[in-house]
Structure formats: C-alpha cells, structure tokens
C-alpha cells in the first residue's frame, strides 16, 4: 500500500473502533416498527453510531422475525431479521391494551428518539403520538415512516407500509428493466423491482439522516421535532435527473434496460466468465476504447462519431454488439488488463475508460479488499451461533460506527429495560408478563 493508504488505514481501521468514542452515545431510541424493515434500518444506523436502541415488539415477537428466504431460520428467527437486528435491547409490549400504552408513554418520557412505522394518526388516537408525547418531552424527536406520508390526499389510506408498494408508487420500477419491444414479450420487459427491499432500505436511510439532523438542531436549541418520511417519496430521489428531464422534454422516460439515454457506452457487456462493466464518458475515452478493441475506424463512423449519435437507441445496440464481439472471448480480468495497459499510457480524458467485473455475491465476499476494509463482521451468539453480517460502511477516524451486539430473542431484555427505564421490580415485570402486557 502507499503511504497515504497506510495512514488512512491506521486512522480509520474498523478493528480499532471499540477504543474510540461514539458519535451519539447517551441518546436513547425507542423503535416500534412491527413487520417493518425500514424502521429497523434507521434504528440500526443510530445504534451503530452509539445510541441505546430499545426495540419494542408485540408480546408474540415482531412479525419481521419470520421474513426469510426459502423458510431458512436460525434459532427460530429469519435471516433478514438476524441481519438487521443488531446493537439493540429487546423488549416486548402490547400497545393494544391501555395499560401497555401507559407503559410506552412512560418510556417515551425518557427517550430522545421514537422511530415508528405505525400510522401517525393511530398513534395519536392511542395518546402516544407526537402531539401528546412532545408535550411531556419537548426535546423528543419523533420519526414516522409510512408509504404516503403523514399528510396529503392519500395520507389517510389504511395500507400497511411495504417495500414493494413504496417502489411501485415512486415510479422508479417503471424505468428499470428491458425495453418493451426488445424481443418476444416476457417478464423481463415488465417494470422491475429495485433489488433487495430498496424501498425499505432507502426509507430507513433517509429516516436516520433526518433524525441525525434533528439531533444536531436539538443540541443547539433544546427543541425536538416531528420527522415525516414517506418510503415512496424517498425513492423518488433516486429518479435523479429523470424527473427534470421528463418535465422539460414533456414526455415519459421509457425503460432502456442496460442502455443509457445520456452516455454510451455505459453498460454491462458479456465476457467469457460472465459480465463486466464498460464505460467511455467522452470522445477521447471513446477513441481509446476503440483502439483497445482494435476498431479505431469506428471513431469516424457517423453512428458513433459524437456523444449525441452514440446515445441513439439503434446505435447503442449496434455498438453493444461490436463490443461483445471483442469481449466474448476474454475474461473480465483480461479485459481489465487490456484497458489498464492502454490507459496507463494516456492522460486526462483519454484515460477515462472504466471497466470492472460484475461480481456474483460470493465473489464479492471473497475479495481481500473488502475484508481488509472491515466490510463484513463475524459475531458469535449463544442462541444463533456464528453470524456473518455487513458491517457499517462508514470508516471514520474520530467516532466510527460499530457492531456491538447481534439479535436476541423477543423480550430477552425485558427485566433490564423496565427496571432501568421505569424502575419496575421483578414482581411488577412478571405481573405485566402474566397478563400479556409485555
């Protein structure tokens, strides 16, 4: 490694995080988001930065504990819940009972942040919404996560917030997938959902961002606030320039698959061992790429001579075929070496040819770069055994995020939580449990 890399690793090494302070140590978060992954993402981020997160589940456990691929579970808990339920204490409480709501209200008085996916209106009806809780705790930050948001013509719709609904309403899946008419009609020409629960992940990320900003404001003023995040609205941010483009052009953006209406080549191409990414962002880089593939004459081909001609759909398809004639007999590593060998002798725009293997997940997991950066974390738990999880992505020299604990069974920390927050005795906790309140 270079001297700079050595210094940055020494400054931000995740393996040394436990010896450094936490950014929001002392902040207490109540997470009540049954069946909702977005709220778990928000709470995980806050917990990774040092907050004391208490996950409040219904007495039977969070329905999200059952979410898992192919029915795979460890210790009775699904893989999706296990992957996200870190850095928390776990308490159970029924908000269906008046006594349970009273307990929650008492807990909220001692909390800095409430994260909930329950309807803000329903929480208000229960007397545990922002309006009533903020009167008793004016410094509290209340994050409400929902599909439509807490106001607007659709806010009152009685729908359970879900990842796929947030995606659908955002409009983003419509522009993801193969273009219609690209071949025989089939599922690949339909709107395509965005990866693994992007609606919930994005909602949770924006939620954490809002809470952190609100905490900063509170540090200056002492005032809390209501933070309203719609999952569908959060995903609209990822439509990027397409919203402005559609408004300006007066026409709807259509699906283009791996083609791109702004720059080409900027796509995945087939190679002998899978796919690799290929991009040439400007005329000089395009000329470099044509020399790399042994087709320098194409620089003067009217179909490819200018950036605007290269992004016409028929020309993009033709250029993709030409690129794959060259790449089909090479591995991704051979393509990378060919690009690096050529561009290392160029500078500026002419060196802006970008390529890289499209990894399968297990290939990513095997790469030394990500292990050295601490992108994955192994943790051992007496209930769930050894778990491999994605570690916090932030590498920070001063207040790094970290994983301190993994998932625990529902209600595992009831005695500790209710003793610490409310001063309840063991007998009082047992009484609440026997009556189904916790």
N, C-alpha and C positions, 0 to 999 in steps of 0.2 A: 504494500500500500504506500501511497505518497505520504509526505509529512503532514499534509492537510488532513488526509483521511485518518491517519493515526491520531491526530489531535481531536478530531471530531468524535472518533470512537471513544477516546478517553473521556471526553466531556459528556457524551450522551449515552454511554453504554447502558442498555436496559438492565443488565445484570447488576448494576450498582444503584438502581432506583431506590431500593429499600433504605439506603443510607441518606437519602435526601428528603427535604420537606415536601409536603403535598400542597397543591395549589388551593384547594378549598377544604382543607382539614377543619373539622369543627362544624361544618354545615350538615344539617340533618334533613334527609329526604324521605318522605312517605310516598311509596309507589303503590297505587291501587289501579291496576290495569288488567283485570282478569280476561284471559283469552286474547290479549293484545301484545304483539311483539314489538311494536313501535315504542310503547312506553318502557318496555324492558331495555331497549337500546338507549333511550335517554338516561335511564337510571344507571345503566352500566357505565356510560361515559362519566357521569357525575361521580360514581363510585371509584372509577379508575383514577380520577383526579383528587380523591381523598374524602369525599362525602361519606357520612354514615347513612347508608341506604337501608331502609326497612321496607321489605316487600310485604305488603298486606294482601293475603289471599283469602278467598272464601274458605270456610272450615273444611270443605272436601278437597281443597287444593285448587290451584289455578288450572282452568281448562287447558291452557297452553302447555301444561306438562305432558299432555297426550299427543302433541303435534310431533310427528316424526316420520321419516321416510320408511316405507315398507314395514311399518309396525315395529321397528327396532327400538328397544328401550334398554336402559341400564338402571338397575335398581328401581324399576317401575316408572322411570322418567324418560321422556322422549329426548332425542338427540338435540333438537332445536332449542328446547328449554335449557338443557345442560350447557349448550354452547354460550348462552347469553346470561344465565342467572349467576353471575359472579359478583364478588365484593358486596354482599348483602347479608342482612339478618332476615330471617324468615318468620313472620307472624301470621296467624290466621284470625279472621274477624268477619262476622256476618253483619253487613250493612242493611240487611232486610229487617232486622229487629231494631226497635227503638233503643234498646239498651246498647246494642252494638254501635249504633250511630253516635250515642253519647260517648262511648269509649273512643271512637275515632275523633270526635270533636276535642276531647281532652288531649289526644295525641297530637292533633294539628296545632294546638296552642304551643307545643314545644318543638314544632318543626319549622324549618326555614323554607322548605320547598314541598309542594304537593304535586305529584305527577299522576294524572288520571286520564283514562280513556272513557270513563263513564260520561253520559250526557251531562253537560254543564247545567242544563235546566233541571235534570233529575236530581243532581247533587244539591241544587238549590232547594228543591222540593223536600229533600231529606234534611234540610237545615245544615248541610255540611258542604255547601258550595262556596264559591269565592266571596259572595256578598256577606254571608254571615261569618265565615271564618276570619275574613280580613278585619272585621270589626273587633274581634278578640285578639287578633295577631296582625297588626297593621304592617309588619315587616315581612309577612309571608309572601312567597311567590307561588302562584297557582298556575300550573301548566295544564291546559285542557287540549287533548288530542282527539280529533274526530275526522270524519270524512268531509263534511260540508263546512265545518267551522261553526262557531257559536252564534253567528248572526248571518243574515241573508235569507232570501226567499226559501231556500232548501234546508235551513238550519234545523227546523223542527221535525224533519223526516225521521221516523223511528227505524233507522237502519243500524245494524251492528257494523262498526268501523272494520273494514277489512282491507288487506293489501291489494287484492285484485280489483276491488271497486275503486279504490283511490287511483290505481293505474288507469282504469277504464275512463274515469271522469276527467283525468288530466289531459287526455288526448294524445299522450306520448306513445302508447302502443300502436296507434294508427300509422305512425311513421316508421315503425320498426318491423322488419320482415321483408320478404321478397316482393318485388313489384308485381301488381296484377298484370296478367298477360305475358309473364316471363316464361311461361310453359303451360302444360296441362294444369287446370285448376286443381288445387290441393291445399292442405293445411298450411304450407309454408307461404302461401300468398295471403294469408289472413293476418289481421293485426296480431302482433306477437308480444306477449308479456315480457316485462323487463326483468330478466334474471331471477335471482333468489330473493323474493319478498322485497323488491326495491321500494315499493310504496311504503311499507312499514319502516324499512331502514332509513329512508330519506326523511320520513316524518319524525323518527326518533332523533336523527342527527340535527335537524332544524330545531326540534324541541330543546335539545341540550344547548344549542347555540343561543337560543332565546333566554334560557334560564341563566346561563353564564353572564350574558349581557345584563340581565336584570339584577343579578347578584352584584355586579360591578356598580350599577346605579345605586343599589341599596347601601353599598359600602360608603358612598358619598353623601346620601341623603337620609338613610334610615327607612326609606319607603319601599314597600313591596309592590307587586303589581300582578295583573292577570295576563297570562301569555296564551294566546289562542293560535293553535297550529292545525290547519287542515292538511291531511295527507295528500289529497288531490292537488291542492294549491302548491304544496311543497314540491311535488313532481313537475309542476309547470315550469319551475325554474330551470329544469333540465331540458326544456324545449329550446333553450338557448336563443340563437338568432332567428329561429324559425317563426316565432310569433311576430317579430318585427317584419320579417320577410313576407309572411302571408298577408299582414296588414298593408304593407307597402305595395306588393305586387297584385293584391286583390284576388288571389287565388290560393287554393288549399295546397299545402305541401303533400305530395304523394309518397308512398313507400318506394324506396330505391334500393333496399337491401344493403349490400356492401359497396354499392356505388355511392358517389357523393356529389351533390349539386354545386359545391363550392370549389373543390380542388380535386384533381385526379392526375396520377394515381395516388390514392389514399385508401388502401383496401387490403384485404387478405387475398393471398394468391396460393394456389396449390403447389406443393413441392413433394419430393419423393417420400418424405416421412411425415406428412401432414399438411400444415398450412404455415405461412409466415406473413408478417405484415410488410407492406411496401408503400413508401410514400416518397414523392419528389414534389416539393412545395412550390417551386418556381421554375422559370425557363432554364436557368443554369443547372439546377439539380436534375431537371428532366433530361437535359443533354448528357449529363454524367450517367444517368441511368441507362440511356440508350446506348452509350458506349460500353457500359458494363455488360449488357445483354448482347452486344455485338450487332446492334442495329442502328448505327449512327445516322443513317439516311432518313430515319423516321422523324428526326428533328425538323426537317423541311417538309414533311408530309402535311398537306393542308388540314388533315383531320386532327393533327397533334401539334401544329406549329405555335399555337397560342394557348394561354390558360383557358380562355373562353371556348375555344374549339375543343379542347380536351374534355370539358365537362358536359358536352352534348351526349345524351344517353347512348346513341348509336356508336359514338366514337369511344366512349368509355368501355363498352362491351368489346369493341374491336381491340382496344389496347389491352384489356384484360386477357384476351385470348393470346395476344402476342407475348405478353409477359409469362403466361403459363406454358407456352411452347418452350420457353427458356428454362423456367423454374421446375418443370415437371420431372426432369432427370436429375435434379440436385437436391441435396438435403438442406434443411433450414440453416445448419451450420456452414455448409459450403456457400450458400447464398450470402450469409453474413460476412464470411471471409472475403468473397468477391467484392462486396460493397466496401468493406473496410480497406482492402488493398488499393482500390481505386480512389476513394475519397481521401485517404491519408496523404495523397499527393496533390490534393486540391485544397482550396481555402475559401472562406466566405460562402456565398450562396451555392457555389458549385459542389460544396461538400455536404449539402443538406439532403442527402439521400438516407432515408431511415428504414431499417428493417429489423425484424426480431421474431423469433419463433412464437407461434401461438401455442402456449403450453397447455397440456392437459393438467387438471388439478394435481395429480400425483407427481407430475414433472415439476410443477412449481414447488411442491412440498419437498422435493429432493434437492433443490438448488441451494448451494452453500451460502450464496449471498444473503438469502432471506433468513437463514438460521443464524448467521453471524450478526445480522441486524436485530435479532430477537423478535422476529415477526410471529413466531409460534412459541407457545408456552406449554410445558408439561406440568401437570399437577396431580398429586395423588390424594385420594379421598377414601375414607374407610367404607363409605356406602357405595360410591360409584367407581372406585378403582382409579386407574391412571387415565387421565383425560388429556387430550391434545386440543388446544384452543388457539384461536387467533389472538395474538397479544395486541395491546394498544398500539396504534400506528404512529403515535407522536414520539419522537426522540427529542428529549428536552434536557438541557444542561442543569437547569435550576430546580424545577418542580415536575419531574417526569411522572406520567401516568403509570399505573402498575396493576397487576392482578395479585390480590392478597388472599382471596378465598374463592372456592368454587361453590356450586349449587349444594343446597341442603334440602332435606325433606320439608314439606309444608308444615309450618308451625314448629319447626325444630328449635327456634329461639324464643318461643312464647314466654317462658318464665323470665328470661333475661330482659326481653323487651318491655314487658308490662311492669316488671319490677323497677327497671331503670327509668322509664318514662313516667309512669303513673304511681310508682311506689306501692303497687299491689303486693299482697302477701301470697305465699304459695297456696294457701287455702282459698283466697279470692280468685286466683288464676284457675285453680281446679274447679271451683264453682262455675265460673264462666264456661269452662270446657264441658262440664257435665250437662249444661243447659243449651249447648250448641251455639253459644255466642262467639266462642273462639275455637 
